[in-house]
Amino acid sequence: MTTVRFSALAGVLALVLLALTPVAGGAVQPDEVLDDPALEQRARMLSEGLRCLVCQNESIDESNASLARDLRLLVRERLVAGDSDEEVIAYIVERYGEFVLLKPTTGGWNWVLWAAGPALFLLALGMGASYIRGRSTAIPETEAGLTDEERKRLEDILKN
């Protein structure tokens, strides 16, 4: 009797875990899928690299937003028209701007953004090294130009 309960509990637990497991299918609707499996594979690959402009944190392949659906359809439309992968991406970037790319290019003015992080890190290292070097060569205040009278008074204060 105990094994029956345990196996039933294990079965229920397995179903719950299966229900909670995320599905990797994305948000592509069945009516969007192309008949040609090679073109569909290219469309899915391109869709994974394009940002949903509504969600901004998901690719259009994962997003359920209506704009993401429109972009998925546009990608498939361009592929059916015979565009190469680069031409499809160039068309969408021209139409929506470079923000639509999940991985922005390093060309143009973007190199400034890519170089800013390492440049600021090196600047901070230099400033930190300069500060530390300056502190190690500084004269301690107790020895900085005290007269004999001041030194004697300081010693008296410290003794009491």
Secondary structure, 3 states (H helix, E strand, C coil): CHHHHHHHHHHHHHHHHHHHCCCCCCCCCHHHCCCCHHHHHHHHHHHHCEECCCCCCCECCCCCCHHHHHHHHHHHHHHHCCCCHHHHHHHHHHHHCHHHECCCCCCCCHHHHHHHHHHHHHHHHHHHHHHHHHHHCCCCHHHCCCCHHHHHHHHHHHHC
